[in-house]
Amino acid sequence: MDRWTERVPATWNRHLSALVSFTTWTQRQDLLETSPARRLTPRTPVRRGDRAIPGSS
């Protein structure tokens, strides 16, 4: 996850979601006892204001 530390929150959250999904599967298969992602938290995305396409006059 260090690779994505400086990325935008959406990238961090996408990779975290994939990691959580994979580790959940490994725990169900009895391959892992605990999730390595248990201490990682999702990041709050930055709001960029109104992204609507302006209408024609």
PyMOL Python script that loads the backbone (N, CA, C, O; Angstrom):
from pymol import cmd

cmd.read_pdbstr("""\
ATOM      1  N   MET A   1       0.818  -1.185   0.000  1.00  0.00           N
ATOM      2  CA  MET A   1       0.000   0.000   0.000  1.00  0.00           C
ATOM      3  C   MET A   1       0.870   1.260   0.000  1.00  0.00           C
ATOM      4  O   MET A   1       0.392   2.344  -0.335  1.00  0.00           O
ATOM      5  N   ASP A   2       2.136   1.120   0.373  1.00  0.00           N
ATOM      6  CA  ASP A   2       3.017   2.290   0.334  1.00  0.00           C
ATOM      7  C   ASP A   2       3.091   2.891  -1.064  1.00  0.00           C
ATOM      8  O   ASP A   2       3.289   4.097  -1.217  1.00  0.00           O
ATOM      9  N   ARG A   3       2.937   2.068  -2.060  1.00  0.00           N
ATOM     10  CA  ARG A   3       2.999   2.518  -3.446  1.00  0.00           C
ATOM     11  C   ARG A   3       1.903   3.542  -3.756  1.00  0.00           C
ATOM     12  O   ARG A   3       2.087   4.402  -4.618  1.00  0.00           O
ATOM     13  N   TRP A   4       0.763   3.456  -3.056  1.00  0.00           N
ATOM     14  CA  TRP A   4      -0.380   4.326  -3.342  1.00  0.00           C
ATOM     15  C   TRP A   4      -0.577   5.428  -2.312  1.00  0.00           C
ATOM     16  O   TRP A   4      -1.608   6.101  -2.321  1.00  0.00           O
ATOM     17  N   THR A   5       0.392   5.623  -1.425  1.00  0.00           N
ATOM     18  CA  THR A   5       0.260   6.621  -0.369  1.00  0.00           C
ATOM     19  C   THR A   5       0.034   8.026  -0.918  1.00  0.00           C
ATOM     20  O   THR A   5      -0.774   8.778  -0.372  1.00  0.00           O
ATOM     21  N   GLU A   6       0.722   8.383  -1.967  1.00  0.00           N
ATOM     22  CA  GLU A   6       0.631   9.737  -2.512  1.00  0.00           C
ATOM     23  C   GLU A   6      -0.455   9.898  -3.574  1.00  0.00           C
ATOM     24  O   GLU A   6      -0.597  10.983  -4.138  1.00  0.00           O
ATOM     25  N   ARG A   7      -1.207   8.872  -3.853  1.00  0.00           N
ATOM     26  CA  ARG A   7      -2.253   8.929  -4.885  1.00  0.00           C
ATOM     27  C   ARG A   7      -3.517   9.585  -4.342  1.00  0.00           C
ATOM     28  O   ARG A   7      -3.655   9.797  -3.137  1.00  0.00           O
ATOM     29  N   VAL A   8      -4.430   9.901  -5.245  1.00  0.00           N
ATOM     30  CA  VAL A   8      -5.703  10.481  -4.825  1.00  0.00           C
ATOM     31  C   VAL A   8      -6.482   9.461  -4.004  1.00  0.00           C
ATOM     32  O   VAL A   8      -6.276   8.258  -4.164  1.00  0.00           O
ATOM     33  N   PRO A   9      -7.374   9.918  -3.127  1.00  0.00           N
ATOM     34  CA  PRO A   9      -8.118   9.001  -2.266  1.00  0.00           C
ATOM     35  C   PRO A   9      -8.893   7.924  -3.021  1.00  0.00           C
ATOM     36  O   PRO A   9      -9.005   6.801  -2.529  1.00  0.00           O
ATOM     37  N   ALA A  10      -9.427   8.233  -4.196  1.00  0.00           N
ATOM     38  CA  ALA A  10     -10.190   7.232  -4.949  1.00  0.00           C
ATOM     39  C   ALA A  10      -9.305   6.043  -5.339  1.00  0.00           C
ATOM     40  O   ALA A  10      -9.757   4.899  -5.315  1.00  0.00           O
ATOM     41  N   THR A  11      -8.058   6.310  -5.694  1.00  0.00           N
ATOM     42  CA  THR A  11      -7.125   5.228  -6.040  1.00  0.00           C
ATOM     43  C   THR A  11      -6.811   4.397  -4.808  1.00  0.00           C
ATOM     44  O   THR A  11      -6.826   3.167  -4.864  1.00  0.00           O
ATOM     45  N   TRP A  12      -6.526   5.064  -3.692  1.00  0.00           N
ATOM     46  CA  TRP A  12      -6.253   4.369  -2.436  1.00  0.00           C
ATOM     47  C   TRP A  12      -7.428   3.469  -2.062  1.00  0.00           C
ATOM     48  O   TRP A  12      -7.242   2.296  -1.738  1.00  0.00           O
ATOM     49  N   ASN A  13      -8.639   4.027  -2.109  1.00  0.00           N
ATOM     50  CA  ASN A  13      -9.832   3.280  -1.716  1.00  0.00           C
ATOM     51  C   ASN A  13     -10.096   2.094  -2.644  1.00  0.00           C
ATOM     52  O   ASN A  13     -10.533   1.037  -2.190  1.00  0.00           O
ATOM     53  N   ARG A  14      -9.833   2.265  -3.938  1.00  0.00           N
ATOM     54  CA  ARG A  14     -10.022   1.167  -4.895  1.00  0.00           C
ATOM     55  C   ARG A  14      -9.070   0.008  -4.583  1.00  0.00           C
ATOM     56  O   ARG A  14      -9.484  -1.152  -4.577  1.00  0.00           O
ATOM     57  N   HIS A  15      -7.818   0.315  -4.330  1.00  0.00           N
ATOM     58  CA  HIS A  15      -6.839  -0.731  -4.018  1.00  0.00           C
ATOM     59  C   HIS A  15      -7.113  -1.349  -2.640  1.00  0.00           C
ATOM     60  O   HIS A  15      -6.931  -2.553  -2.456  1.00  0.00           O
ATOM     61  N   LEU A  16      -7.541  -0.544  -1.691  1.00  0.00           N
ATOM     62  CA  LEU A  16      -7.891  -1.069  -0.376  1.00  0.00           C
ATOM     63  C   LEU A  16      -9.069  -2.026  -0.485  1.00  0.00           C
ATOM     64  O   LEU A  16      -9.078  -3.075   0.161  1.00  0.00           O
ATOM     65  N   SER A  17     -10.053  -1.679  -1.288  1.00  0.00           N
ATOM     66  CA  SER A  17     -11.215  -2.543  -1.490  1.00  0.00           C
ATOM     67  C   SER A  17     -10.803  -3.891  -2.088  1.00  0.00           C
ATOM     68  O   SER A  17     -11.300  -4.938  -1.673  1.00  0.00           O
ATOM     69  N   ALA A  18      -9.905  -3.859  -3.050  1.00  0.00           N
ATOM     70  CA  ALA A  18      -9.418  -5.109  -3.656  1.00  0.00           C
ATOM     71  C   ALA A  18      -8.660  -5.948  -2.631  1.00  0.00           C
ATOM     72  O   ALA A  18      -8.812  -7.169  -2.592  1.00  0.00           O
ATOM     73  N   LEU A  19      -7.856  -5.305  -1.814  1.00  0.00           N
ATOM     74  CA  LEU A  19      -7.105  -6.020  -0.781  1.00  0.00           C
ATOM     75  C   LEU A  19      -8.045  -6.646   0.248  1.00  0.00           C
ATOM     76  O   LEU A  19      -7.861  -7.799   0.637  1.00  0.00           O
ATOM     77  N   VAL A  20      -9.040  -5.900   0.683  1.00  0.00           N
ATOM     78  CA  VAL A  20     -10.007  -6.421   1.653  1.00  0.00           C
ATOM     79  C   VAL A  20     -10.785  -7.591   1.054  1.00  0.00           C
ATOM     80  O   VAL A  20     -11.007  -8.599   1.725  1.00  0.00           O
ATOM     81  N   SER A  21     -11.194  -7.462  -0.186  1.00  0.00           N
ATOM     82  CA  SER A  21     -11.925  -8.539  -0.848  1.00  0.00           C
ATOM     83  C   SER A  21     -11.077  -9.813  -0.919  1.00  0.00           C
ATOM     84  O   SER A  21     -11.554 -10.904  -0.605  1.00  0.00           O
ATOM     85  N   PHE A  22      -9.831  -9.666  -1.331  1.00  0.00           N
ATOM     86  CA  PHE A  22      -8.947 -10.823  -1.439  1.00  0.00           C
ATOM     87  C   PHE A  22      -8.688 -11.464  -0.079  1.00  0.00           C
ATOM     88  O   PHE A  22      -8.744 -12.687   0.049  1.00  0.00           O
ATOM     89  N   THR A  23      -8.406 -10.649   0.935  1.00  0.00           N
ATOM     90  CA  THR A  23      -8.117 -11.224   2.247  1.00  0.00           C
ATOM     91  C   THR A  23      -9.355 -11.866   2.870  1.00  0.00           C
ATOM     92  O   THR A  23      -9.233 -12.831   3.624  1.00  0.00           O
ATOM     93  N   THR A  24     -10.539 -11.345   2.568  1.00  0.00           N
ATOM     94  CA  THR A  24     -11.767 -11.986   3.036  1.00  0.00           C
ATOM     95  C   THR A  24     -11.885 -13.381   2.437  1.00  0.00           C
ATOM     96  O   THR A  24     -12.235 -14.334   3.134  1.00  0.00           O
ATOM     97  N   TRP A  25     -11.594 -13.499   1.152  1.00  0.00           N
ATOM     98  CA  TRP A  25     -11.631 -14.813   0.495  1.00  0.00           C
ATOM     99  C   TRP A  25     -10.604 -15.756   1.120  1.00  0.00           C
ATOM    100  O   TRP A  25     -10.907 -16.922   1.374  1.00  0.00           O
ATOM    101  N   THR A  26      -9.384 -15.253   1.370  1.00  0.00           N
ATOM    102  CA  THR A  26      -8.349 -16.120   1.948  1.00  0.00           C
ATOM    103  C   THR A  26      -8.720 -16.581   3.351  1.00  0.00           C
ATOM    104  O   THR A  26      -8.391 -17.700   3.747  1.00  0.00           O
ATOM    105  N   GLN A  27      -9.402 -15.723   4.101  1.00  0.00           N
ATOM    106  CA  GLN A  27      -9.833 -16.128   5.438  1.00  0.00           C
ATOM    107  C   GLN A  27     -10.914 -17.210   5.351  1.00  0.00           C
ATOM    108  O   GLN A  27     -10.926 -18.136   6.162  1.00  0.00           O
ATOM    109  N   ARG A  28     -11.804 -17.101   4.393  1.00  0.00           N
ATOM    110  CA  ARG A  28     -12.840 -18.128   4.214  1.00  0.00           C
ATOM    111  C   ARG A  28     -12.234 -19.469   3.803  1.00  0.00           C
ATOM    112  O   ARG A  28     -12.781 -20.528   4.109  1.00  0.00           O
ATOM    113  N   GLN A  29     -11.109 -19.410   3.113  1.00  0.00           N
ATOM    114  CA  GLN A  29     -10.427 -20.634   2.687  1.00  0.00           C
ATOM    115  C   GLN A  29      -9.441 -21.135   3.745  1.00  0.00           C
ATOM    116  O   GLN A  29      -8.711 -22.099   3.511  1.00  0.00           O
ATOM    117  N   ASP A  30      -9.422 -20.478   4.904  1.00  0.00           N
ATOM    118  CA  ASP A  30      -8.505 -20.818   6.003  1.00  0.00           C
ATOM    119  C   ASP A  30      -7.039 -20.689   5.600  1.00  0.00           C
ATOM    120  O   ASP A  30      -6.194 -21.458   6.060  1.00  0.00           O
ATOM    121  N   LEU A  31      -6.742 -19.726   4.748  1.00  0.00           N
ATOM    122  CA  LEU A  31      -5.361 -19.464   4.353  1.00  0.00           C
ATOM    123  C   LEU A  31      -4.726 -18.369   5.216  1.00  0.00           C
ATOM    124  O   LEU A  31      -3.509 -18.343   5.402  1.00  0.00           O
ATOM    125  N   LEU A  32      -5.560 -17.471   5.738  1.00  0.00           N
ATOM    126  CA  LEU A  32      -5.108 -16.416   6.654  1.00  0.00           C
ATOM    127  C   LEU A  32      -6.010 -16.400   7.875  1.00  0.00           C
ATOM    128  O   LEU A  32      -7.203 -16.691   7.786  1.00  0.00           O
ATOM    129  N   GLU A  33      -5.422 -16.054   9.025  1.00  0.00           N
ATOM    130  CA  GLU A  33      -6.239 -15.927  10.229  1.00  0.00           C
ATOM    131  C   GLU A  33      -6.745 -14.508  10.416  1.00  0.00           C
ATOM    132  O   GLU A  33      -7.878 -14.303  10.852  1.00  0.00           O
ATOM    133  N   THR A  34      -5.913 -13.527  10.091  1.00  0.00           N
ATOM    134  CA  THR A  34      -6.316 -12.128  10.230  1.00  0.00           C
ATOM    135  C   THR A  34      -6.035 -11.385   8.932  1.00  0.00           C
ATOM    136  O   THR A  34      -5.201 -11.798   8.127  1.00  0.00           O
ATOM    137  N   SER A  35      -6.740 -10.295   8.751  1.00  0.00           N
ATOM    138  CA  SER A  35      -6.581  -9.505   7.542  1.00  0.00           C
ATOM    139  C   SER A  35      -5.431  -8.508   7.692  1.00  0.00           C
ATOM    140  O   SER A  35      -5.383  -7.775   8.679  1.00  0.00           O
ATOM    141  N   PRO A  36      -4.509  -8.469   6.732  1.00  0.00           N
ATOM    142  CA  PRO A  36      -3.444  -7.462   6.801  1.00  0.00           C
ATOM    143  C   PRO A  36      -3.978  -6.045   6.591  1.00  0.00           C
ATOM    144  O   PRO A  36      -3.277  -5.073   6.873  1.00  0.00           O
ATOM    145  N   ALA A  37      -5.197  -5.923   6.105  1.00  0.00           N
ATOM    146  CA  ALA A  37      -5.790  -4.605   5.856  1.00  0.00           C
ATOM    147  C   ALA A  37      -6.564  -4.080   7.057  1.00  0.00           C
ATOM    148  O   ALA A  37      -7.187  -3.022   6.969  1.00  0.00           O
ATOM    149  N   ARG A  38      -6.537  -4.790   8.164  1.00  0.00           N
ATOM    150  CA  ARG A  38      -7.376  -4.422   9.308  1.00  0.00           C
ATOM    151  C   ARG A  38      -7.041  -3.059   9.894  1.00  0.00           C
ATOM    152  O   ARG A  38      -7.899  -2.441  10.524  1.00  0.00           O
ATOM    153  N   ARG A  39      -5.839  -2.581   9.707  1.00  0.00           N
ATOM    154  CA  ARG A  39      -5.438  -1.278  10.251  1.00  0.00           C
ATOM    155  C   ARG A  39      -5.488  -0.157   9.214  1.00  0.00           C
ATOM    156  O   ARG A  39      -5.235   1.002   9.542  1.00  0.00           O
ATOM    157  N   LEU A  40      -5.807  -0.491   7.991  1.00  0.00           N
ATOM    158  CA  LEU A  40      -5.885   0.519   6.941  1.00  0.00           C
ATOM    159  C   LEU A  40      -7.301   1.077   6.880  1.00  0.00           C
ATOM    160  O   LEU A  40      -8.272   0.336   7.030  1.00  0.00           O
ATOM    161  N   THR A  41      -7.414   2.368   6.661  1.00  0.00           N
ATOM    162  CA  THR A  41      -8.731   2.992   6.615  1.00  0.00           C
ATOM    163  C   THR A  41      -8.944   3.670   5.268  1.00  0.00           C
ATOM    164  O   THR A  41      -7.996   4.169   4.660  1.00  0.00           O
ATOM    165  N   PRO A  42     -10.189   3.686   4.805  1.00  0.00           N
ATOM    166  CA  PRO A  42     -10.488   4.402   3.561  1.00  0.00           C
ATOM    167  C   PRO A  42     -10.245   5.895   3.742  1.00  0.00           C
ATOM    168  O   PRO A  42     -10.326   6.422   4.852  1.00  0.00           O
ATOM    169  N   ARG A  43      -9.953   6.554   2.652  1.00  0.00           N
ATOM    170  CA  ARG A  43      -9.725   7.993   2.681  1.00  0.00           C
ATOM    171  C   ARG A  43     -10.927   8.731   2.126  1.00  0.00           C
ATOM    172  O   ARG A  43     -11.646   8.216   1.269  1.00  0.00           O
ATOM    173  N   THR A  44     -11.138   9.927   2.616  1.00  0.00           N
ATOM    174  CA  THR A  44     -12.257  10.747   2.170  1.00  0.00           C
ATOM    175  C   THR A  44     -11.898  11.411   0.846  1.00  0.00           C
ATOM    176  O   THR A  44     -10.893  12.116   0.760  1.00  0.00           O
ATOM    177  N   PRO A  45     -12.713  11.192  -0.189  1.00  0.00           N
ATOM    178  CA  PRO A  45     -12.427  11.831  -1.477  1.00  0.00           C
ATOM    179  C   PRO A  45     -12.585  13.350  -1.390  1.00  0.00           C
ATOM    180  O   PRO A  45     -13.412  13.862  -0.634  1.00  0.00           O
ATOM    181  N   VAL A  46     -11.791  14.043  -2.164  1.00  0.00           N
ATOM    182  CA  VAL A  46     -11.847  15.503  -2.216  1.00  0.00           C
ATOM    183  C   VAL A  46     -12.990  15.911  -3.135  1.00  0.00           C
ATOM    184  O   VAL A  46     -13.098  15.417  -4.257  1.00  0.00           O
ATOM    185  N   ARG A  47     -13.832  16.805  -2.663  1.00  0.00           N
ATOM    186  CA  ARG A  47     -14.938  17.300  -3.478  1.00  0.00           C
ATOM    187  C   ARG A  47     -14.387  18.341  -4.454  1.00  0.00           C
ATOM    188  O   ARG A  47     -13.633  19.229  -4.056  1.00  0.00           O
ATOM    189  N   ARG A  48     -14.757  18.233  -5.705  1.00  0.00           N
ATOM    190  CA  ARG A  48     -14.267  19.160  -6.726  1.00  0.00           C
ATOM    191  C   ARG A  48     -15.338  20.149  -7.183  1.00  0.00           C
ATOM    192  O   ARG A  48     -15.197  20.766  -8.239  1.00  0.00           O
ATOM    193  N   GLY A  49     -16.377  20.302  -6.423  1.00  0.00           N
ATOM    194  CA  GLY A  49     -17.426  21.242  -6.807  1.00  0.00           C
ATOM    195  C   GLY A  49     -18.376  20.634  -7.816  1.00  0.00           C
ATOM    196  O   GLY A  49     -18.413  19.415  -7.989  1.00  0.00           O
ATOM    197  N   ASP A  50     -19.127  21.465  -8.470  1.00  0.00           N
ATOM    198  CA  ASP A  50     -20.116  21.026  -9.445  1.00  0.00           C
ATOM    199  C   ASP A  50     -19.424  20.542 -10.712  1.00  0.00           C
ATOM    200  O   ASP A  50     -18.668  21.293 -11.329  1.00  0.00           O
ATOM    201  N   ARG A  51     -19.671  19.305 -11.104  1.00  0.00           N
ATOM    202  CA  ARG A  51     -19.045  18.748 -12.298  1.00  0.00           C
ATOM    203  C   ARG A  51     -20.050  18.564 -13.414  1.00  0.00           C
ATOM    204  O   ARG A  51     -19.804  17.832 -14.374  1.00  0.00           O
ATOM    205  N   ALA A  52     -21.191  19.236 -13.282  1.00  0.00           N
ATOM    206  CA  ALA A  52     -22.238  19.128 -14.314  1.00  0.00           C
ATOM    207  C   ALA A  52     -21.785  19.805 -15.598  1.00  0.00           C
ATOM    208  O   ALA A  52     -21.041  20.786 -15.571  1.00  0.00           O
ATOM    209  N   ILE A  53     -22.237  19.277 -16.703  1.00  0.00           N
ATOM    210  CA  ILE A  53     -21.936  19.866 -18.005  1.00  0.00           C
ATOM    211  C   ILE A  53     -22.882  21.053 -18.184  1.00  0.00           C
ATOM    212  O   ILE A  53     -24.097  20.902 -18.060  1.00  0.00           O
ATOM    213  N   PRO A  54     -22.327  22.238 -18.476  1.00  0.00           N
ATOM    214  CA  PRO A  54     -23.196  23.401 -18.625  1.00  0.00           C
ATOM    215  C   PRO A  54     -24.152  23.244 -19.816  1.00  0.00           C
ATOM    216  O   PRO A  54     -23.774  22.720 -20.864  1.00  0.00           O
ATOM    217  N   GLY A  55     -25.370  23.699 -19.638  1.00  0.00           N
ATOM    218  CA  GLY A  55     -26.367  23.624 -20.702  1.00  0.00           C
ATOM    219  C   GLY A  55     -26.154  24.719 -21.748  1.00  0.00           C
ATOM    220  O   GLY A  55     -25.528  25.740 -21.466  1.00  0.00           O
ATOM    221  N   SER A  56     -26.670  24.504 -22.938  1.00  0.00           N
ATOM    222  CA  SER A  56     -26.540  25.526 -23.976  1.00  0.00           C
ATOM    223  C   SER A  56     -27.654  26.556 -23.826  1.00  0.00           C
ATOM    224  O   SER A  56     -28.767  26.220 -23.419  1.00  0.00           O
ATOM    225  N   SER A  57     -27.356  27.795 -24.151  1.00  0.00           N
ATOM    226  CA  SER A  57     -28.321  28.887 -23.997  1.00  0.00           C
ATOM    227  C   SER A  57     -29.146  29.089 -25.224  1.00  0.00           C
ATOM    228  O   SER A  57     -30.005  29.971 -25.253  1.00  0.00           O
TER     229      SER A  57
END
""", "prot")
cmd.dss("prot")
cmd.show_as("cartoon", "prot")
cmd.util.cbc("prot")
cmd.orient("prot")
